[in-house]
Amino acid sequence: MVPDHDSVPRQTKTQILQWREPKVAAQKKRVYNAVAHRAANHLNTQIANNESDTQQYMFANIAYDIGASTDDVRSALSNGGYNGVTFMGISAEERTALARYRREGS
C-alpha cells in the first residue's frame, strides 16, 4: 500500500536532501582529485621524458591520454591557458625534481 502524501512528514524530504548533498559533494571532490592527480602525474612524466627546454601540452591530449574530460583537466591544471600549458626554460633543479617520473631507458 502506498502511503498518502499527507501522512508523510514534510521534514523527511528535506532530511534526505541534507543527508545526500554532503555525500554527493564528497564524491565529486574525490573524482576531481583523482583526475587532478592523474593529470599531474601524466604531465610530470611527459616533461621528465622530454629533453626540450620549452614544452607545450594541450589539455585535450592530456584528457585523452588519462581518460578524462578536457574541462576537468583544464580545471585541474589551472596554471595553464585556455587550451593548454607551456613550460619554458626547464632548469636542472626542476629536472632533478622530476627524476622519479623518468621512464626506464630514457
A tleap script that builds the chain and sets N, CA, C and O, in Angstrom:
source leaprc.protein.ff14SB
mol = sequence {
  NMET VAL PRO ASP HIE ASP SER VAL PRO ARG
  GLN THR LYS THR GLN ILE LEU GLN TRP ARG
  GLU PRO LYS VAL ALA ALA GLN LYS LYS ARG
  VAL TYR ASN ALA VAL ALA HIE ARG ALA ALA
  ASN HIE LEU ASN THR GLN ILE ALA ASN ASN
  GLU SER ASP THR GLN GLN TYR MET PHE ALA
  ASN ILE ALA TYR ASP ILE GLY ALA SER THR
  ASP ASP VAL ARG SER ALA LEU SER ASN GLY
  GLY TYR ASN GLY VAL THR PHE MET GLY ILE
  SER ALA GLU GLU ARG THR ALA LEU ALA ARG
  TYR ARG ARG GLU GLY CSER
}
set mol.1.N position { 0.834 -1.171 0.000 }
set mol.1.CA position { 0.000 0.000 0.000 }
set mol.1.C position { 0.886 1.244 0.000 }
set mol.1.O position { 1.836 1.333 0.778 }
set mol.2.N position { 0.578 2.193 -0.864 }
set mol.2.CA position { 1.315 3.442 -0.971 }
set mol.2.C position { 0.762 4.424 0.055 }
set mol.2.O position { -0.451 4.622 0.130 }
set mol.3.N position { 1.635 5.040 0.845 }
set mol.3.CA position { 1.131 5.976 1.853 }
set mol.3.C position { 0.575 7.238 1.209 }
set mol.3.O position { 1.026 7.669 0.147 }
set mol.4.N position { -0.384 7.802 1.857 }
set mol.4.CA position { -0.960 9.066 1.424 }
set mol.4.C position { 0.092 10.160 1.619 }
set mol.4.O position { 0.776 10.181 2.643 }
set mol.5.N position { 0.230 11.070 0.647 }
set mol.5.CA position { 1.247 12.128 0.729 }
set mol.5.C position { 1.090 12.989 1.976 }
set mol.5.O position { 2.074 13.491 2.519 }
set mol.6.N position { -0.141 13.157 2.423 }
set mol.6.CA position { -0.369 13.972 3.613 }
set mol.6.C position { 0.120 13.278 4.877 }
set mol.6.O position { 0.390 13.929 5.886 }
set mol.7.N position { 0.233 11.953 4.819 }
set mol.7.CA position { 0.662 11.230 6.013 }
set mol.7.C position { 2.183 11.171 6.152 }
set mol.7.O position { 2.688 10.801 7.212 }
set mol.8.N position { 2.926 11.533 5.088 }
set mol.8.CA position { 4.390 11.524 5.139 }
set mol.8.C position { 4.856 12.873 5.679 }
set mol.8.O position { 4.485 13.912 5.133 }
set mol.9.N position { 5.651 12.876 6.727 }
set mol.9.CA position { 6.118 14.155 7.280 }
set mol.9.C position { 6.897 14.959 6.239 }
set mol.9.O position { 7.662 14.390 5.460 }
set mol.10.N position { 6.706 16.254 6.223 }
set mol.10.CA position { 7.379 17.118 5.252 }
set mol.10.C position { 8.888 17.176 5.501 }
set mol.10.O position { 9.651 17.420 4.566 }
set mol.11.N position { 9.315 16.966 6.695 }
set mol.11.CA position { 10.738 17.008 7.017 }
set mol.11.C position { 11.511 15.888 6.333 }
set mol.11.O position { 12.707 16.034 6.079 }
set mol.12.N position { 10.875 14.810 6.042 }
set mol.12.CA position { 11.567 13.647 5.501 }
set mol.12.C position { 12.324 13.999 4.227 }
set mol.12.O position { 13.498 13.650 4.097 }
set mol.13.N position { 11.678 14.682 3.284 }
set mol.13.CA position { 12.332 15.037 2.029 }
set mol.13.C position { 13.509 15.968 2.290 }
set mol.13.O position { 14.578 15.787 1.707 }
set mol.14.N position { 13.333 16.941 3.139 }
set mol.14.CA position { 14.411 17.864 3.477 }
set mol.14.C position { 15.562 17.132 4.144 }
set mol.14.O position { 16.726 17.374 3.825 }
set mol.15.N position { 15.245 16.250 5.058 }
set mol.15.CA position { 16.286 15.494 5.745 }
set mol.15.C position { 17.053 14.613 4.767 }
set mol.15.O position { 18.274 14.490 4.868 }
set mol.16.N position { 16.348 14.003 3.824 }
set mol.16.CA position { 17.012 13.162 2.824 }
set mol.16.C position { 17.947 14.010 1.978 }
set mol.16.O position { 19.080 13.602 1.722 }
set mol.17.N position { 17.501 15.182 1.536 }
set mol.17.CA position { 18.350 16.054 0.725 }
set mol.17.C position { 19.572 16.512 1.512 }
set mol.17.O position { 20.678 16.559 0.974 }
set mol.18.N position { 19.377 16.848 2.774 }
set mol.18.CA position { 20.509 17.273 3.596 }
set mol.18.C position { 21.502 16.138 3.790 }
set mol.18.O position { 22.707 16.375 3.882 }
set mol.19.N position { 21.016 14.931 3.852 }
set mol.19.CA position { 21.887 13.771 4.017 }
set mol.19.C position { 22.643 13.466 2.733 }
set mol.19.O position { 23.815 13.092 2.780 }
set mol.20.N position { 21.987 13.623 1.582 }
set mol.20.CA position { 22.596 13.280 0.300 }
set mol.20.C position { 23.591 14.325 -0.180 }
set mol.20.O position { 24.621 13.966 -0.751 }
set mol.21.N position { 23.316 15.600 0.036 }
set mol.21.CA position { 24.165 16.655 -0.509 }
set mol.21.C position { 25.623 16.525 -0.090 }
set mol.21.O position { 26.496 16.624 -0.952 }
set mol.22.N position { 25.934 16.310 1.182 }
set mol.22.CA position { 27.346 16.151 1.548 }
set mol.22.C position { 27.984 14.922 0.896 }
set mol.22.O position { 29.158 14.957 0.527 }
set mol.23.N position { 27.219 13.836 0.752 }
set mol.23.CA position { 27.761 12.635 0.117 }
set mol.23.C position { 28.069 12.891 -1.353 }
set mol.23.O position { 29.109 12.463 -1.854 }
set mol.24.N position { 27.171 13.587 -2.046 }
set mol.24.CA position { 27.385 13.902 -3.459 }
set mol.24.C position { 28.577 14.838 -3.606 }
set mol.24.O position { 29.410 14.648 -4.492 }
set mol.25.N position { 28.663 15.842 -2.748 }
set mol.25.CA position { 29.787 16.782 -2.799 }
set mol.25.C position { 31.102 16.062 -2.534 }
set mol.25.O position { 32.101 16.336 -3.199 }
set mol.26.N position { 31.114 15.159 -1.583 }
set mol.26.CA position { 32.335 14.406 -1.271 }
set mol.26.C position { 32.732 13.512 -2.433 }
set mol.26.O position { 33.917 13.373 -2.737 }
set mol.27.N position { 31.747 12.904 -3.083 }
set mol.27.CA position { 32.046 12.044 -4.231 }
set mol.27.C position { 32.607 12.870 -5.387 }
set mol.27.O position { 33.568 12.453 -6.034 }
set mol.28.N position { 32.017 14.036 -5.653 }
set mol.28.CA position { 32.524 14.907 -6.717 }
set mol.28.C position { 33.951 15.346 -6.421 }
set mol.28.O position { 34.782 15.419 -7.326 }
set mol.29.N position { 34.234 15.639 -5.161 }
set mol.29.CA position { 35.579 16.053 -4.761 }
set mol.29.C position { 36.573 14.919 -4.981 }
set mol.29.O position { 37.682 15.151 -5.462 }
set mol.30.N position { 36.179 13.683 -4.627 }
set mol.30.CA position { 37.068 12.531 -4.844 }
set mol.30.C position { 37.361 12.331 -6.325 }
set mol.30.O position { 38.504 12.068 -6.700 }
set mol.31.N position { 36.343 12.453 -7.165 }
set mol.31.CA position { 36.523 12.293 -8.611 }
set mol.31.C position { 37.430 13.394 -9.146 }
set mol.31.O position { 38.346 13.118 -9.921 }
set mol.32.N position { 37.184 14.639 -8.741 }
set mol.32.CA position { 38.018 15.763 -9.180 }
set mol.32.C position { 39.471 15.551 -8.759 }
set mol.32.O position { 40.385 15.739 -9.563 }
set mol.33.N position { 39.686 15.162 -7.505 }
set mol.33.CA position { 41.053 14.946 -7.021 }
set mol.33.C position { 41.743 13.818 -7.771 }
set mol.33.O position { 42.942 13.900 -8.041 }
set mol.34.N position { 41.009 12.772 -8.111 }
set mol.34.CA position { 41.593 11.659 -8.866 }
set mol.34.C position { 42.037 12.123 -10.252 }
set mol.34.O position { 43.121 11.760 -10.709 }
set mol.35.N position { 41.211 12.920 -10.918 }
set mol.35.CA position { 41.580 13.458 -12.233 }
set mol.35.C position { 42.782 14.378 -12.095 }
set mol.35.O position { 43.696 14.329 -12.918 }
set mol.36.N position { 42.791 15.212 -11.070 }
set mol.36.CA position { 43.913 16.134 -10.863 }
set mol.36.C position { 45.216 15.372 -10.658 }
set mol.36.O position { 46.244 15.748 -11.221 }
set mol.37.N position { 45.189 14.312 -9.866 }
set mol.37.CA position { 46.403 13.513 -9.630 }
set mol.37.C position { 46.857 12.812 -10.905 }
set mol.37.O position { 48.047 12.803 -11.220 }
set mol.38.N position { 45.908 12.223 -11.644 }
set mol.38.CA position { 46.281 11.546 -12.898 }
set mol.38.C position { 46.854 12.539 -13.899 }
set mol.38.O position { 47.845 12.242 -14.566 }
set mol.39.N position { 46.242 13.716 -14.013 }
set mol.39.CA position { 46.720 14.730 -14.955 }
set mol.39.C position { 48.109 15.221 -14.564 }
set mol.39.O position { 48.982 15.349 -15.422 }
set mol.40.N position { 48.320 15.493 -13.289 }
set mol.40.CA position { 49.628 15.971 -12.824 }
set mol.40.C position { 50.704 14.912 -13.028 }
set mol.40.O position { 51.799 15.226 -13.495 }
set mol.41.N position { 50.406 13.665 -12.685 }
set mol.41.CA position { 51.383 12.593 -12.886 }
set mol.41.C position { 51.711 12.404 -14.359 }
set mol.41.O position { 52.872 12.215 -14.722 }
set mol.42.N position { 50.687 12.456 -15.211 }
set mol.42.CA position { 50.907 12.308 -16.650 }
set mol.42.C position { 51.768 13.451 -17.180 }
set mol.42.O position { 52.715 13.226 -17.933 }
set mol.43.N position { 51.437 14.662 -16.786 }
set mol.43.CA position { 52.183 15.829 -17.248 }
set mol.43.C position { 53.622 15.796 -16.748 }
set mol.43.O position { 54.543 16.081 -17.513 }
set mol.44.N position { 53.831 15.457 -15.491 }
set mol.44.CA position { 55.194 15.345 -14.958 }
set mol.44.C position { 55.995 14.285 -15.701 }
set mol.44.O position { 57.183 14.478 -15.960 }
set mol.45.N position { 55.363 13.172 -16.047 }
set mol.45.CA position { 56.038 12.117 -16.806 }
set mol.45.C position { 56.421 12.617 -18.194 }
set mol.45.O position { 57.523 12.348 -18.672 }
set mol.46.N position { 55.515 13.341 -18.839 }
set mol.46.CA position { 55.810 13.879 -20.170 }
set mol.46.C position { 56.981 14.857 -20.115 }
set mol.46.O position { 57.879 14.797 -20.955 }
set mol.47.N position { 56.976 15.744 -19.146 }
set mol.47.CA position { 58.048 16.739 -19.016 }
set mol.47.C position { 59.373 16.057 -18.701 }
set mol.47.O position { 60.402 16.396 -19.284 }
set mol.48.N position { 59.352 15.102 -17.786 }
set mol.48.CA position { 60.585 14.423 -17.363 }
set mol.48.C position { 61.231 13.647 -18.504 }
set mol.48.O position { 62.452 13.491 -18.528 }
set mol.49.N position { 60.438 13.162 -19.439 }
set mol.49.CA position { 60.959 12.329 -20.521 }
set mol.49.C position { 61.149 13.089 -21.825 }
set mol.49.O position { 61.376 12.480 -22.870 }
set mol.50.N position { 61.057 14.402 -21.775 }
set mol.50.CA position { 61.276 15.250 -22.943 }
set mol.50.C position { 62.405 16.215 -22.587 }
set mol.50.O position { 62.286 16.991 -21.639 }
set mol.51.N position { 63.483 16.168 -23.336 }
set mol.51.CA position { 64.671 16.971 -23.019 }
set mol.51.C position { 64.588 18.425 -23.492 }
set mol.51.O position { 65.491 19.211 -23.206 }
set mol.52.N position { 63.543 18.790 -24.198 }
set mol.52.CA position { 63.412 20.160 -24.702 }
set mol.52.C position { 63.291 21.156 -23.556 }
set mol.52.O position { 62.685 20.862 -22.526 }
set mol.53.N position { 63.874 22.342 -23.747 }
set mol.53.CA position { 63.757 23.400 -22.739 }
set mol.53.C position { 62.361 24.003 -22.709 }
set mol.53.O position { 61.887 24.429 -21.655 }
set mol.54.N position { 61.703 24.040 -23.859 }
set mol.54.CA position { 60.351 24.569 -23.953 }
set mol.54.C position { 59.424 23.437 -24.368 }
set mol.54.O position { 59.663 22.754 -25.364 }
set mol.55.N position { 58.369 23.250 -23.597 }
set mol.55.CA position { 57.423 22.173 -23.873 }
set mol.55.C position { 56.003 22.707 -23.767 }
set mol.55.O position { 55.683 23.502 -22.883 }
set mol.56.N position { 55.157 22.251 -24.689 }
set mol.56.CA position { 53.764 22.677 -24.680 }
set mol.56.C position { 52.872 21.442 -24.708 }
set mol.56.O position { 53.100 20.511 -25.480 }
set mol.57.N position { 51.859 21.450 -23.856 }
set mol.57.CA position { 50.938 20.325 -23.765 }
set mol.57.C position { 49.505 20.840 -23.835 }
set mol.57.O position { 49.143 21.803 -23.158 }
set mol.58.N position { 48.703 20.190 -24.656 }
set mol.58.CA position { 47.311 20.587 -24.836 }
set mol.58.C position { 46.427 19.797 -23.862 }
set mol.58.O position { 46.610 18.595 -23.673 }
set mol.59.N position { 45.475 20.493 -23.255 }
set mol.59.CA position { 44.580 19.850 -22.299 }
set mol.59.C position { 43.802 18.696 -22.934 }
set mol.59.O position { 43.583 17.668 -22.292 }
set mol.60.N position { 43.387 18.861 -24.184 }
set mol.60.CA position { 42.622 17.803 -24.858 }
set mol.60.C position { 43.450 16.531 -24.997 }
set mol.60.O position { 42.926 15.429 -24.835 }
set mol.61.N position { 44.739 16.674 -25.295 }
set mol.61.CA position { 45.604 15.498 -25.426 }
set mol.61.C position { 45.823 14.820 -24.078 }
set mol.61.O position { 45.800 13.593 -23.984 }
set mol.62.N position { 46.032 15.615 -23.043 }
set mol.62.CA position { 46.199 15.056 -21.698 }
set mol.62.C position { 44.920 14.323 -21.295 }
set mol.62.O position { 44.973 13.213 -20.766 }
set mol.63.N position { 43.777 14.949 -21.549 }
set mol.63.CA position { 42.488 14.342 -21.204 }
set mol.63.C position { 42.307 13.009 -21.923 }
set mol.63.O position { 41.868 12.028 -21.322 }
set mol.64.N position { 42.644 12.977 -23.201 }
set mol.64.CA position { 42.529 11.734 -23.971 }
set mol.64.C position { 43.430 10.653 -23.379 }
set mol.64.O position { 43.016 9.504 -23.226 }
set mol.65.N position { 44.653 11.028 -23.051 }
set mol.65.CA position { 45.627 10.064 -22.524 }
set mol.65.C position { 45.212 9.470 -21.181 }
set mol.65.O position { 45.479 8.298 -20.916 }
set mol.66.N position { 44.563 10.263 -20.333 }
set mol.66.CA position { 44.207 9.764 -18.993 }
set mol.66.C position { 42.733 9.368 -18.882 }
set mol.66.O position { 42.294 8.918 -17.823 }
set mol.67.N position { 41.969 9.531 -19.957 }
set mol.67.CA position { 40.566 9.133 -19.936 }
set mol.67.C position { 39.674 10.059 -19.141 }
set mol.67.O position { 38.788 9.607 -18.417 }
set mol.68.N position { 39.903 11.358 -19.272 }
set mol.68.CA position { 39.092 12.352 -18.555 }
set mol.68.C position { 38.565 13.371 -19.558 }
set mol.68.O position { 38.929 13.333 -20.734 }
set mol.69.N position { 37.718 14.271 -19.104 }
set mol.69.CA position { 37.219 15.323 -19.990 }
set mol.69.C position { 38.229 16.470 -20.051 }
set mol.69.O position { 38.996 16.696 -19.115 }
set mol.70.N position { 38.210 17.176 -21.161 }
set mol.70.CA position { 39.107 18.321 -21.333 }
set mol.70.C position { 38.837 19.379 -20.267 }
set mol.70.O position { 39.774 19.969 -19.729 }
set mol.71.N position { 37.571 19.622 -19.960 }
set mol.71.CA position { 37.230 20.623 -18.941 }
set mol.71.C position { 37.764 20.237 -17.564 }
set mol.71.O position { 38.226 21.096 -16.812 }
set mol.72.N position { 37.701 18.942 -17.231 }
set mol.72.CA position { 38.225 18.501 -15.935 }
set mol.72.C position { 39.733 18.695 -15.859 }
set mol.72.O position { 40.258 19.115 -14.828 }
set mol.73.N position { 40.429 18.390 -16.952 }
set mol.73.CA position { 41.888 18.567 -16.975 }
set mol.73.C position { 42.231 20.050 -16.910 }
set mol.73.O position { 43.140 20.446 -16.181 }
set mol.74.N position { 41.513 20.869 -17.665 }
set mol.74.CA position { 41.741 22.321 -17.650 }
set mol.74.C position { 41.558 22.868 -16.235 }
set mol.74.O position { 42.339 23.705 -15.784 }
set mol.75.N position { 40.547 22.404 -15.554 }
set mol.75.CA position { 40.284 22.848 -14.184 }
set mol.75.C position { 41.373 22.372 -13.224 }
set mol.75.O position { 41.790 23.116 -12.336 }
set mol.76.N position { 41.829 21.141 -13.402 }
set mol.76.CA position { 42.844 20.572 -12.503 }
set mol.76.C position { 44.206 21.223 -12.686 }
set mol.76.O position { 44.948 21.393 -11.719 }
set mol.77.N position { 44.537 21.588 -13.914 }
set mol.77.CA position { 45.830 22.211 -14.214 }
set mol.77.C position { 45.601 23.692 -14.465 }
set mol.77.O position { 45.800 24.183 -15.576 }
set mol.78.N position { 45.189 24.384 -13.442 }
set mol.78.CA position { 44.703 25.757 -13.580 }
set mol.78.C position { 45.768 26.788 -13.924 }
set mol.78.O position { 45.431 27.938 -14.207 }
set mol.79.N position { 47.038 26.415 -13.909 }
set mol.79.CA position { 48.065 27.408 -14.221 }
set mol.79.C position { 48.294 27.545 -15.722 }
set mol.79.O position { 49.198 28.271 -16.135 }
set mol.80.N position { 47.517 26.881 -16.533 }
set mol.80.CA position { 47.668 26.967 -17.980 }
set mol.80.C position { 46.737 28.003 -18.575 }
set mol.80.O position { 46.031 28.716 -17.863 }
set mol.81.N position { 46.751 28.068 -19.889 }
set mol.81.CA position { 45.843 28.945 -20.604 }
set mol.81.C position { 44.531 28.221 -20.854 }
set mol.81.O position { 44.164 27.309 -20.114 }
set mol.82.N position { 43.815 28.641 -21.918 }
set mol.82.CA position { 42.524 28.015 -22.192 }
set mol.82.C position { 42.690 26.644 -22.837 }
set mol.82.O position { 41.935 25.721 -22.528 }
set mol.83.N position { 43.675 26.499 -23.734 }
set mol.83.CA position { 43.835 25.254 -24.484 }
set mol.83.C position { 44.938 24.342 -23.977 }
set mol.83.O position { 44.929 23.142 -24.252 }
set mol.84.N position { 45.880 24.897 -23.246 }
set mol.84.CA position { 46.995 24.067 -22.809 }
set mol.84.C position { 47.924 24.814 -21.878 }
set mol.84.O position { 47.606 25.884 -21.360 }
set mol.85.N position { 49.089 24.207 -21.686 }
set mol.85.CA position { 50.071 24.776 -20.776 }
set mol.85.C position { 51.443 24.683 -21.440 }
set mol.85.O position { 51.753 23.693 -22.102 }
set mol.86.N position { 52.263 25.720 -21.258 }
set mol.86.CA position { 53.608 25.764 -21.829 }
set mol.86.C position { 54.616 25.930 -20.704 }
set mol.86.O position { 54.429 26.741 -19.797 }
set mol.87.N position { 55.691 25.147 -20.780 }
set mol.87.CA position { 56.791 25.247 -19.822 }
set mol.87.C position { 58.011 25.730 -20.579 }
set mol.87.O position { 58.385 25.146 -21.596 }
set mol.88.N position { 58.636 26.795 -20.092 }
set mol.88.CA position { 59.799 27.377 -20.763 }
set mol.88.C position { 60.977 27.394 -19.803 }
set mol.88.O position { 60.821 27.684 -18.616 }
set mol.89.N position { 62.161 27.081 -20.327 }
set mol.89.CA position { 63.376 27.156 -19.529 }
set mol.89.C position { 63.382 26.204 -18.349 }
set mol.89.O position { 63.604 26.628 -17.215 }
set mol.90.N position { 63.144 24.937 -18.593 }
set mol.90.CA position { 63.133 23.944 -17.518 }
set mol.90.C position { 64.558 23.781 -17.002 }
set mol.90.O position { 65.456 23.391 -17.748 }
set mol.91.N position { 64.757 24.081 -15.728 }
set mol.91.CA position { 66.096 24.113 -15.135 }
set mol.91.C position { 66.568 22.721 -14.715 }
set mol.91.O position { 65.795 21.764 -14.679 }
set mol.92.N position { 67.860 22.641 -14.399 }
set mol.92.CA position { 68.446 21.384 -13.920 }
set mol.92.C position { 67.803 20.967 -12.596 }
set mol.92.O position { 67.582 19.779 -12.361 }
set mol.93.N position { 67.505 21.936 -11.735 }
set mol.93.CA position { 66.855 21.633 -10.459 }
set mol.93.C position { 65.458 21.049 -10.683 }
set mol.93.O position { 65.046 20.112 -10.000 }
set mol.94.N position { 64.746 21.614 -11.642 }
set mol.94.CA position { 63.410 21.099 -11.951 }
set mol.94.C position { 63.494 19.693 -12.533 }
set mol.94.O position { 62.658 18.839 -12.237 }
set mol.95.N position { 64.500 19.458 -13.357 }
set mol.95.CA position { 64.695 18.113 -13.925 }
set mol.95.C position { 65.019 17.112 -12.819 }
set mol.95.O position { 64.558 15.971 -12.855 }
set mol.96.N position { 65.805 17.536 -11.847 }
set mol.96.CA position { 66.124 16.662 -10.715 }
set mol.96.C position { 64.850 16.329 -9.935 }
set mol.96.O position { 64.647 15.186 -9.525 }
set mol.97.N position { 64.004 17.327 -9.737 }
set mol.97.CA position { 62.750 17.106 -9.011 }
set mol.97.C position { 61.819 16.153 -9.766 }
set mol.97.O position { 61.009 15.458 -9.153 }
set mol.98.N position { 61.937 16.123 -11.088 }
set mol.98.CA position { 61.084 15.260 -11.911 }
set mol.98.C position { 61.703 13.888 -12.180 }
set mol.98.O position { 61.122 13.081 -12.905 }
set mol.99.N position { 62.869 13.620 -11.608 }
set mol.99.CA position { 63.599 12.378 -11.901 }
set mol.99.C position { 62.766 11.128 -11.617 }
set mol.99.O position { 62.895 10.135 -12.333 }
set mol.100.N position { 61.937 11.154 -10.613 }
set mol.100.CA position { 61.149 9.955 -10.284 }
set mol.100.C position { 60.103 9.626 -11.349 }
set mol.100.O position { 59.547 8.528 -11.350 }
set mol.101.N position { 59.833 10.569 -12.252 }
set mol.101.CA position { 58.861 10.344 -13.318 }
set mol.101.C position { 59.510 9.819 -14.603 }
set mol.101.O position { 58.814 9.491 -15.564 }
set mol.102.N position { 60.843 9.740 -14.616 }
set mol.102.CA position { 61.530 9.283 -15.826 }
set mol.102.C position { 61.271 7.808 -16.051 }
set mol.102.O position { 61.252 7.007 -15.116 }
set mol.103.N position { 61.071 7.467 -17.325 }
set mol.103.CA position { 60.872 6.069 -17.705 }
set mol.103.C position { 62.217 5.381 -17.819 }
set mol.103.O position { 63.233 6.025 -18.081 }
set mol.104.N position { 62.221 4.086 -17.625 }
set mol.104.CA position { 63.440 3.291 -17.792 }
set mol.104.C position { 63.936 3.437 -19.224 }
set mol.104.O position { 63.153 3.375 -20.172 }
set mol.105.N position { 65.245 3.630 -19.371 }
set mol.105.CA position { 65.844 3.734 -20.696 }
set mol.105.C position { 65.732 5.102 -21.337 }
set mol.105.O position { 66.170 5.281 -22.473 }
set mol.106.N position { 65.155 6.075 -20.639 }
set mol.106.CA position { 65.026 7.427 -21.204 }
set mol.106.C position { 66.157 8.301 -20.734 }
set mol.106.O position { 66.224 9.474 -21.100 }
savepdb mol mol.pdb
quit
